[in-house]
Amino acid sequence: MGIEIERKFLVTGEAWRSMGHSVPLIQGYLAGSNQATARVRIAGDIAFLTVKGRVKNLTRQEFEYEIPVADAQAMMDLCHPRVVEKTRYKIPIEDLIWEIDEFAGQNQGLVLAEVELTSPEQSVPLPDWIGLEVSDDPRYFNSYLAVHPYKTWPHKPSSNP
């Protein structure tokens, strides 16, 4: 069983763009409940089937398995319209890897940064392009964005801390 411990932030400015490499992602949600979500993701030329549990204190169970891309493409057809498109940038800073997601499609305009931790109490030095923390706001979960796209939100929070 895998455990994911993660903090999530809105991103400000453009300084992060020149710091890492990127890969296009598309992910669709096969099922979801208050307890867990099941998704399929295609990241460049690899694909994954992932089940994630409910978040509690920045922590949740995560089960992720690589699957054939052809299978993922077939599963993606089962997900529509619950699909999220984005480009992910991986930026190493000190001992951490920041993942910046620049959303496309119906979530265009949203840019989020995530950092995985070894414990919920781990101290994280914040780069200057990090804005408001949204770790505890379920509207910023990809599973929520697949059903309630960012472009449809009547009021979009400020990215300033």
MDAnalysis code that builds the backbone (N, CA, C; Angstrom):
import MDAnalysis as mda
import numpy as np

u = mda.Universe.empty(483, n_residues=161, atom_resindex=np.repeat(np.arange(161), 3), trajectory=True)
u.add_TopologyAttr("name", ["N", "CA", "C"] * 161)
u.add_TopologyAttr("resid", np.arange(1, 162))
u.add_TopologyAttr("resname", ["MET", "GLY", "ILE", "GLU", "ILE", "GLU", "ARG", "LYS", "PHE", "LEU", "VAL", "THR", "GLY", "GLU", "ALA", "TRP", "ARG", "SER", "MET", "GLY", "HIS", "SER", "VAL", "PRO", "LEU", "ILE", "GLN", "GLY", "TYR", "LEU", "ALA", "GLY", "SER", "ASN", "GLN", "ALA", "THR", "ALA", "ARG", "VAL", "ARG", "ILE", "ALA", "GLY", "ASP", "ILE", "ALA", "PHE", "LEU", "THR", "VAL", "LYS", "GLY", "ARG", "VAL", "LYS", "ASN", "LEU", "THR", "ARG", "GLN", "GLU", "PHE", "GLU", "TYR", "GLU", "ILE", "PRO", "VAL", "ALA", "ASP", "ALA", "GLN", "ALA", "MET", "MET", "ASP", "LEU", "CYS", "HIS", "PRO", "ARG", "VAL", "VAL", "GLU", "LYS", "THR", "ARG", "TYR", "LYS", "ILE", "PRO", "ILE", "GLU", "ASP", "LEU", "ILE", "TRP", "GLU", "ILE", "ASP", "GLU", "PHE", "ALA", "GLY", "GLN", "ASN", "GLN", "GLY", "LEU", "VAL", "LEU", "ALA", "GLU", "VAL", "GLU", "LEU", "THR", "SER", "PRO", "GLU", "GLN", "SER", "VAL", "PRO", "LEU", "PRO", "ASP", "TRP", "ILE", "GLY", "LEU", "GLU", "VAL", "SER", "ASP", "ASP", "PRO", "ARG", "TYR", "PHE", "ASN", "SER", "TYR", "LEU", "ALA", "VAL", "HIS", "PRO", "TYR", "LYS", "THR", "TRP", "PRO", "HIS", "LYS", "PRO", "SER", "SER", "ASN", "PRO"])
u.atoms.positions = np.array([
    [0.848, -1.181, 0.000],
    [0.000, 0.000, 0.000],
    [0.883, 1.230, 0.000],
    [0.554, 2.165, -0.860],
    [1.284, 3.414, -0.909],
    [0.589, 4.495, -0.113],
    [1.360, 5.426, 0.370],
    [0.829, 6.582, 1.090],
    [1.345, 7.839, 0.386],
    [0.445, 8.771, 0.129],
    [0.807, 10.053, -0.466],
    [0.610, 11.128, 0.592],
    [1.648, 11.937, 0.794],
    [1.586, 13.085, 1.702],
    [1.954, 14.292, 0.853],
    [1.023, 15.216, 0.714],
    [1.208, 16.259, -0.286],
    [0.615, 17.589, 0.172],
    [1.308, 18.672, -0.186],
    [0.768, 20.022, -0.016],
    [0.573, 20.619, -1.397],
    [-0.439, 21.468, -1.520],
    [-0.820, 22.036, -2.812],
    [-0.998, 23.544, -2.669],
    [-0.527, 24.284, -3.681],
    [-0.543, 25.750, -3.658],
    [-0.949, 26.305, -5.026],
    [-1.542, 27.493, -5.008],
    [-1.693, 28.244, -6.250],
    [-0.322, 28.789, -6.628],
    [-0.107, 28.981, -7.920],
    [1.174, 29.475, -8.430],
    [1.003, 30.917, -8.878],
    [2.009, 31.742, -8.587],
    [2.004, 33.138, -9.018],
    [3.169, 33.366, -9.974],
    [3.001, 34.280, -10.890],
    [4.094, 34.654, -11.778],
    [4.489, 33.566, -12.759],
    [5.612, 33.799, -13.428],
    [6.091, 32.918, -14.485],
    [7.507, 32.395, -14.239],
    [8.144, 32.764, -13.139],
    [9.559, 32.433, -12.897],
    [9.832, 30.942, -12.922],
    [8.878, 30.111, -12.581],
    [9.032, 28.660, -12.520],
    [9.186, 28.021, -13.899],
    [8.731, 28.688, -14.945],
    [8.664, 28.087, -16.285],
    [10.014, 27.614, -16.826],
    [11.086, 28.283, -16.480],
    [12.396, 27.933, -17.041],
    [13.175, 26.959, -16.148],
    [12.531, 26.400, -15.134],
    [13.256, 25.625, -14.131],
    [13.188, 24.110, -14.294],
    [12.325, 23.570, -15.112],
    [12.185, 22.120, -15.181],
    [11.734, 21.646, -16.540],
    [11.466, 20.357, -16.635],
    [10.979, 19.777, -17.882],
    [9.483, 19.494, -17.747],
    [8.815, 19.319, -18.895],
    [7.366, 19.151, -18.854],
    [6.927, 17.902, -19.615],
    [5.728, 17.451, -19.282],
    [5.090, 16.336, -19.980],
    [3.584, 16.614, -20.021],
    [2.950, 16.370, -21.175],
    [1.492, 16.540, -21.238],
    [0.802, 15.364, -20.540],
    [-0.258, 15.676, -19.800],
    [-1.028, 14.648, -19.096],
    [-2.492, 14.768, -19.467],
    [-3.138, 13.638, -19.562],
    [-4.597, 13.605, -19.625],
    [-5.018, 12.523, -18.643],
    [-5.990, 12.847, -17.817],
    [-6.466, 11.856, -16.860],
    [-7.973, 11.909, -16.783],
    [-8.549, 10.732, -16.676],
    [-9.990, 10.613, -16.593],
    [-10.375, 9.845, -15.344],
    [-11.562, 10.143, -14.850],
    [-12.036, 9.544, -13.613],
    [-13.085, 8.485, -13.917],
    [-12.746, 7.245, -13.557],
    [-13.614, 6.096, -13.801],
    [-14.708, 5.992, -12.749],
    [-14.359, 6.321, -11.500],
    [-15.315, 6.220, -10.393],
    [-14.843, 7.110, -9.256],
    [-15.783, 7.505, -8.436],
    [-15.433, 8.304, -7.278],
    [-16.523, 8.247, -6.228],
    [-16.086, 8.358, -4.976],
    [-17.009, 8.403, -3.851],
    [-16.383, 9.279, -2.781],
    [-17.016, 9.378, -1.631],
    [-16.431, 10.132, -0.527],
    [-15.192, 9.443, 0.023],
    [-15.020, 8.166, -0.267],
    [-13.906, 7.406, 0.286],
    [-12.723, 7.259, -0.664],
    [-12.969, 7.253, -1.999],
    [-11.870, 6.994, -2.937],
    [-12.243, 7.422, -4.350],
    [-11.199, 7.603, -5.167],
    [-11.381, 7.841, -6.598],
    [-10.515, 6.855, -7.372],
    [-10.981, 6.517, -8.566],
    [-10.219, 5.661, -9.479],
    [-10.039, 6.436, -10.774],
    [-8.782, 6.541, -11.206],
    [-8.513, 7.326, -12.403],
    [-7.554, 6.565, -13.307],
    [-7.566, 6.964, -14.568],
    [-6.602, 6.500, -15.552],
    [-5.859, 7.732, -16.041],
    [-4.529, 7.609, -16.224],
    [-3.713, 8.754, -16.645],
    [-2.776, 8.319, -17.757],
    [-2.698, 9.173, -18.779],
    [-1.696, 9.007, -19.835],
    [-0.740, 10.178, -19.705],
    [0.532, 9.850, -19.503],
    [1.590, 10.857, -19.310],
    [2.643, 10.608, -20.383],
    [2.535, 11.358, -21.484],
    [3.464, 11.120, -22.582],
    [3.231, 9.733, -23.156],
    [4.246, 8.869, -23.072],
    [4.132, 7.530, -23.658],
    [3.981, 6.423, -22.609],
    [3.539, 6.785, -21.395],
    [3.243, 5.791, -20.373],
    [1.866, 6.064, -19.775],
    [1.299, 5.051, -19.130],
    [-0.046, 5.204, -18.573],
    [-0.136, 4.496, -17.229],
    [-1.086, 4.959, -16.420],
    [-1.262, 4.434, -15.068],
    [-2.739, 4.326, -14.724],
    [-3.046, 3.346, -13.903],
    [-4.340, 3.224, -13.250],
    [-4.080, 3.497, -11.778],
    [-4.831, 4.435, -11.186],
    [-4.557, 4.876, -9.815],
    [-5.844, 4.925, -9.008],
    [-5.759, 4.446, -7.781],
    [-6.841, 4.582, -6.816],
    [-6.283, 5.381, -5.650],
    [-7.011, 6.456, -5.273],
    [-6.588, 7.297, -4.152],
    [-7.699, 7.352, -3.129],
    [-7.305, 7.232, -1.863],
    [-8.249, 7.323, -0.761],
    [-8.530, 8.762, -0.374],
    [-9.326, 8.910, 0.652],
    [-9.707, 10.222, 1.176],
    [-8.517, 10.876, 1.891],
    [-8.389, 12.193, 1.761],
    [-7.297, 12.933, 2.394],
    [-7.637, 13.213, 3.852],
    [-6.652, 12.937, 4.732],
    [-6.775, 13.271, 6.151],
    [-5.400, 13.714, 6.620],
    [-5.301, 14.960, 7.093],
    [-4.036, 15.525, 7.556],
    [-2.967, 15.453, 6.464],
    [-3.317, 15.879, 5.261],
    [-2.433, 15.915, 4.088],
    [-2.055, 14.522, 3.572],
    [-2.599, 13.459, 4.144],
    [-2.179, 12.093, 3.849],
    [-3.347, 11.286, 3.284],
    [-3.016, 10.414, 2.304],
    [-4.026, 9.489, 1.798],
    [-3.375, 8.252, 1.208],
    [-4.146, 7.190, 1.148],
    [-3.670, 5.972, 0.509],
    [-3.644, 6.186, -1.000],
    [-2.620, 5.597, -1.638],
    [-2.510, 5.705, -3.095],
    [-1.996, 4.373, -3.637],
    [-2.713, 3.842, -4.616],
    [-2.330, 2.615, -5.296],
    [-2.204, 2.949, -6.778],
    [-1.014, 2.800, -7.338],
    [-0.778, 3.203, -8.727],
    [-0.064, 2.082, -9.470],
    [-0.583, 1.768, -10.676],
    [-0.061, 0.664, -11.464],
    [0.119, 1.097, -12.913],
    [1.291, 0.834, -13.464],
    [1.508, 1.121, -14.879],
    [0.697, 0.130, -15.708],
    [0.059, 0.651, -16.745],
    [-0.753, -0.177, -17.642],
    [-0.394, 0.171, -19.086],
    [-0.729, -0.684, -20.046],
    [-0.470, -0.369, -21.453],
    [-1.227, 0.894, -21.883],
    [-0.577, 1.720, -22.685],
    [-1.194, 2.971, -23.157],
    [-2.481, 2.676, -23.926],
    [-2.495, 1.612, -24.720],
    [-3.706, 1.270, -25.477],
    [-4.881, 0.988, -24.532],
    [-4.615, 0.308, -23.412],
    [-5.668, 0.072, -22.420],
    [-6.135, 1.388, -21.818],
    [-5.193, 2.265, -21.492],
    [-5.539, 3.567, -20.909],
    [-6.390, 4.383, -21.873],
    [-6.050, 4.348, -23.160],
    [-6.837, 5.089, -24.145],
    [-8.264, 4.549, -24.218],
    [-8.413, 3.231, -24.154],
    [-9.755, 2.635, -24.166],
    [-10.522, 3.016, -22.902],
    [-9.850, 2.998, -21.741],
    [-10.493, 3.379, -20.487],
    [-10.886, 4.852, -20.491],
    [-10.066, 5.683, -21.133],
    [-10.345, 7.117, -21.181],
    [-11.712, 7.372, -21.823],
    [-12.080, 6.537, -22.801],
    [-13.394, 6.681, -23.432],
    [-14.520, 6.468, -22.421],
    [-14.270, 5.668, -21.381],
    [-15.271, 5.421, -20.339],
    [-15.417, 6.606, -19.378],
    [-14.444, 7.497, -19.403],
    [-14.394, 8.608, -18.438],
    [-15.134, 9.855, -18.890],
    [-15.266, 10.074, -20.183],
    [-15.820, 11.334, -20.677],
    [-17.189, 11.592, -20.094],
    [-17.475, 12.801, -19.614],
    [-16.678, 14.018, -19.731],
    [-15.755, 14.293, -18.536],
    [-15.574, 13.347, -17.636],
    [-14.790, 13.572, -16.414],
    [-13.290, 13.432, -16.706],
    [-12.772, 14.376, -17.498],
    [-11.383, 14.332, -17.950],
    [-10.704, 15.659, -17.637],
    [-9.439, 15.576, -17.234],
    [-8.629, 16.760, -16.944],
    [-7.392, 16.704, -17.837],
    [-7.111, 17.838, -18.505],
    [-5.915, 17.965, -19.338],
    [-4.991, 18.996, -18.705],
    [-3.691, 18.695, -18.722],
    [-2.728, 19.627, -18.145],
    [-1.334, 19.293, -18.632],
    [-0.435, 20.241, -18.409],
    [0.986, 20.006, -18.622],
    [1.634, 20.049, -17.260],
    [2.439, 19.024, -16.973],
    [3.119, 18.957, -15.670],
    [4.596, 19.273, -15.853],
    [5.064, 20.186, -15.022],
    [6.476, 20.567, -14.972],
    [7.053, 20.031, -13.675],
    [8.188, 19.362, -13.731],
    [8.865, 18.882, -12.518],
    [10.074, 19.756, -12.266],
    [10.105, 20.351, -11.066],
    [11.145, 21.310, -10.716],
    [11.815, 20.872, -9.409],
    [13.076, 20.443, -9.491],
    [13.791, 20.080, -8.258],
    [14.301, 21.329, -7.538],
    [14.003, 21.415, -6.255],
    [14.499, 22.503, -5.409],
    [14.924, 21.882, -4.086],
    [16.192, 22.032, -3.776],
    [16.791, 21.399, -2.597],
    [16.512, 19.897, -2.671],
    [15.928, 19.307, -1.641],
    [15.666, 17.862, -1.635],
    [14.251, 17.507, -2.083],
    [13.524, 18.479, -2.615],
    [12.128, 18.262, -3.001],
    [11.947, 18.377, -4.509],
    [10.911, 17.718, -5.006],
    [10.507, 17.870, -6.402],
    [9.137, 18.539, -6.402],
    [9.088, 19.741, -6.936],
    [7.819, 20.452, -7.097],
    [7.211, 20.033, -8.424],
    [5.909, 19.750, -8.415],
    [5.181, 19.447, -9.638],
    [4.208, 20.595, -9.889],
    [4.419, 21.284, -11.000],
    [3.561, 22.404, -11.382],
    [2.619, 21.908, -12.465],
    [1.323, 22.036, -12.237],
    [0.317, 21.636, -13.210],
    [-0.318, 22.880, -13.816],
    [-0.111, 23.036, -15.125],
    [-0.754, 24.114, -15.876],
    [-1.913, 23.479, -16.637],
    [-3.116, 23.803, -16.212],
    [-4.304, 23.153, -16.737],
    [-4.697, 23.713, -18.100],
    [-5.359, 22.868, -18.881],
    [-5.834, 23.231, -20.219],
    [-7.331, 22.931, -20.289],
    [-7.907, 23.141, -21.456],
    [-9.321, 22.844, -21.661],
    [-10.205, 23.655, -20.744],
    [-11.161, 22.997, -20.111],
    [-12.121, 23.676, -19.244],
    [-11.522, 24.161, -17.925],
    [-10.292, 23.773, -17.641],
    [-9.609, 24.241, -16.428],
    [-8.484, 25.221, -16.740],
    [-8.446, 25.688, -17.983],
    [-7.407, 26.642, -18.388],
    [-7.460, 27.887, -17.511],
    [-6.270, 28.375, -17.162],
    [-6.163, 29.537, -16.280],
    [-5.746, 29.146, -14.868],
    [-5.863, 27.872, -14.541],
    [-5.480, 27.381, -13.224],
    [-4.072, 26.791, -13.297],
    [-3.213, 27.212, -12.374],
    [-1.860, 26.667, -12.261],
    [-1.639, 26.328, -10.792],
    [-1.361, 25.051, -10.525],
    [-1.161, 24.566, -9.164],
    [0.223, 23.968, -8.995],
    [0.768, 24.084, -7.801],
    [2.039, 23.450, -7.447],
    [1.773, 22.453, -6.333],
    [2.357, 21.264, -6.478],
    [2.249, 20.233, -5.453],
    [3.647, 19.796, -5.065],
    [3.801, 19.441, -3.803],
    [5.069, 18.897, -3.334],
    [4.757, 17.727, -2.410],
    [5.395, 16.586, -2.692],
    [5.202, 15.399, -1.855],
    [6.196, 15.419, -0.713],
    [5.711, 14.997, 0.449],
    [6.494, 15.063, 1.680],
    [6.682, 13.670, 2.273],
    [7.581, 13.577, 3.243],
    [7.777, 12.316, 3.960],
    [6.941, 12.245, 5.227],
    [6.452, 13.405, 5.699],
    [5.542, 13.450, 6.840],
    [4.722, 14.735, 6.751],
    [3.522, 14.760, 7.337],
    [2.711, 15.975, 7.299],
    [3.373, 17.169, 7.981],
    [4.284, 16.903, 8.917],
    [4.935, 17.977, 9.667],
    [6.211, 18.486, 8.993],
    [6.612, 17.884, 7.884],
    [7.859, 18.268, 7.217],
    [7.841, 19.748, 6.843],
    [8.923, 20.439, 7.154],
    [9.078, 21.842, 6.799],
    [9.367, 21.946, 5.301],
    [8.739, 22.920, 4.653],
    [8.899, 23.105, 3.216],
    [9.281, 24.547, 2.932],
    [10.504, 24.783, 2.433],
    [10.840, 26.146, 2.005],
    [10.052, 26.475, 0.739],
    [9.349, 27.603, 0.752],
    [8.469, 27.949, -0.366],
    [9.186, 28.844, -1.366],
    [9.235, 28.431, -2.635],
    [9.787, 29.303, -3.675],
    [8.952, 30.585, -3.783],
    [9.519, 31.628, -4.367],
    [8.808, 32.909, -4.431],
    [7.613, 32.901, -5.379],
    [7.476, 31.877, -6.196],
    [6.328, 31.787, -7.108],
    [5.167, 30.986, -6.515],
    [5.270, 30.655, -5.239],
    [4.191, 29.951, -4.547],
    [3.241, 30.976, -3.942],
    [1.941, 30.758, -4.166],
    [0.921, 31.633, -3.612],
    [0.147, 30.939, -2.503],
    [-1.141, 31.152, -2.489],
    [-2.051, 30.652, -1.464],
    [-2.021, 29.126, -1.376],
    [-1.916, 28.593, -0.151],
    [-1.999, 27.142, 0.029],
    [-3.455, 26.696, -0.067],
    [-3.691, 25.640, -0.855],
    [-5.042, 25.115, -1.068],
    [-5.108, 23.613, -0.761],
    [-4.180, 23.124, 0.041],
    [-4.114, 21.691, 0.369],
    [-5.421, 21.155, 0.930],
    [-6.105, 21.946, 1.729],
    [-7.335, 21.494, 2.389],
    [-8.604, 21.909, 1.651],
    [-8.467, 22.459, 0.460],
    [-9.623, 22.905, -0.314],
    [-9.932, 21.864, -1.397],
    [-10.987, 21.068, -1.229],
    [-11.273, 19.990, -2.179],
    [-11.589, 20.464, -3.593],
    [-11.873, 21.748, -3.770],
    [-12.129, 22.253, -5.132],
    [-10.892, 22.116, -6.020],
    [-9.719, 22.012, -5.412],
    [-8.485, 21.919, -6.189],
    [-8.030, 20.481, -6.412],
    [-8.826, 19.503, -5.989],
    [-8.526, 18.112, -6.326],
    [-8.871, 17.917, -7.796],
    [-8.051, 17.189, -8.508],
    [-8.305, 16.944, -9.928],
    [-9.653, 16.255, -10.145],
    [-10.040, 15.375, -9.223],
    [-11.330, 14.689, -9.353],
    [-12.486, 15.693, -9.297],
    [-12.355, 16.755, -8.496],
    [-13.372, 17.802, -8.436],
    [-13.360, 18.621, -9.726],
    [-12.167, 18.975, -10.195],
    [-12.037, 19.770, -11.418],
    [-12.585, 19.040, -12.643],
    [-12.560, 17.710, -12.619],
    [-13.094, 16.932, -13.735],
    [-14.613, 17.084, -13.847],
    [-15.270, 17.344, -12.724],
    [-16.725, 17.475, -12.692],
    [-17.163, 18.940, -12.641],
    [-16.353, 19.779, -11.988],
    [-16.651, 21.210, -11.817],
    [-15.466, 22.012, -12.356],
    [-15.376, 22.160, -13.675],
    [-14.199, 22.822, -14.256],
    [-14.002, 24.247, -13.744],
    [-12.742, 24.613, -13.649],
    [-12.331, 25.926, -13.153],
    [-13.013, 27.064, -13.908],
    [-13.186, 26.921, -15.215],
    [-13.811, 27.992, -16.012],
    [-15.251, 28.261, -15.596],
    [-15.891, 27.314, -14.914],
    [-17.290, 27.495, -14.510],
    [-17.436, 28.083, -13.112],
    [-16.312, 28.242, -12.391],
    [-16.392, 28.783, -11.040],
    [-16.823, 30.240, -11.112],
    [-17.834, 30.649, -10.324],
    [-18.272, 32.039, -10.376],
    [-17.229, 33.003, -9.808],
    [-16.485, 32.553, -8.798],
    [-15.463, 33.395, -8.186],
    [-14.192, 32.578, -8.050],
    [-13.126, 33.080, -8.645],
    [-11.855, 32.381, -8.585],
    [-10.982, 33.047, -7.524],
    [-10.518, 32.271, -6.536],
    [-9.698, 32.844, -5.458],
    [-8.425, 33.488, -5.972],
    [-7.956, 34.465, -5.258],
    [-6.688, 35.115, -5.579],
    [-5.536, 34.178, -5.284],
    [-4.472, 34.268, -6.081],
    [-3.318, 33.407, -5.864],
    [-2.334, 34.028, -4.875],
    [-2.627, 35.215, -4.376],
    [-1.724, 35.856, -3.421],
    [-1.896, 35.254, -2.033],
    [-0.785, 35.052, -1.304],
    [-0.899, 34.468, 0.035],
    [-1.577, 35.413, 1.012],
])
